[in-house]
Amino acid sequence: MGERLFFIGPGRAGLALGYALWKAGNVESILYCGRKTDPPAHPLFIQGVARYVFGLEGPEPGTTAVLLGVPDEALPEISMALAAHGDSPPGCAVFHLSGALGTDPLAPLLEKGYSVGTLHPLQSLADPVLGAEQLKGVYFAVSGEPAAISAARRIVNPLGSSVLTIPVARRPLYHAAAVFASNYLVGLIGAAGRLMVQAGVPEDEALQAILPLARGSLENLGRLGPVGALTGPVSRGDVETVGLHLRTLEARERALYSSLGLEILKLAGEGGLDENSMEELKEMLEREK
């Protein structure tokens, strides 16, 4: 028998995950509860795959998992509202999709017999349709009761995905790492594009020029690790070029360049950069933070 999934909140993450699981072929039914009278314009509803309910109802008997795709601050309220609908269907797990929070917001549902856990995809889901393809083979961070973690493994296995079991107390560290790798990366590439425009590259070409460089760096990173993938003036101890950059950049970009340069300098040291260059670069970058 396939999964019978009950989503609360048809946002980008919830829709992308539901669509990905349905396309993986191990889902018997999907239901979404939402705050708007009509469902979003999404293939799940257009194709009649999923059922949509305005408001909130309790999950039917046979439901295998409830997934809460709502803002973090709404989780306690939604958990209490769902708990008011009665006891858990037998063997049903409930997850929220937050990256930073543990299982405390789900306490009312634990009292109703649900096994409680977290299920956070380690992926950037900017589009609720295209995101389904992006979820194939990614890691999911899980925390919670053993029964919930087992259910999470079963649910994401058809995607070719694995789980990272994160202790509840360390969820904020995990989520900060995800922010560095995703949100901050977008900000960093945005800053690079802005500098390209300042250098005279047409705005409609700046990002397209940078993306192959960024992709190449990510491919090298996956193949060689952080130390082996490192290139550029800091990695080779090129004090003159780093100084030229710092003299050229405006204050905003100079501070960002310096902070990242100090982080890169640690990797360069692991890669064998000589101590004299390390000290000179460190002094130069710390002045500009």
Secondary structure by P-SEA (a helix, b strand, c coil): cccbbbbccccaaaaaaaaaaaaaccccbbbbbbcccccccccccccccbbbbcccccccccccbbbbcccccaaaaaaaaaaaacccccbbbbbbcccccccccaaaaaaaccbbbbbbbcccccccccccccccbbbbbbbccaaaaaaaaaaaccccbbbbbccccaaaaaaaaaaaacaaaaaaaaaaaaaaaaacccccccccccaaaaaaaaaaaacccccccccccccccaaaaaaaaaacccaaaaaaaaaaaaaaaaaaaaacccaaaaaaaaaaaaacc
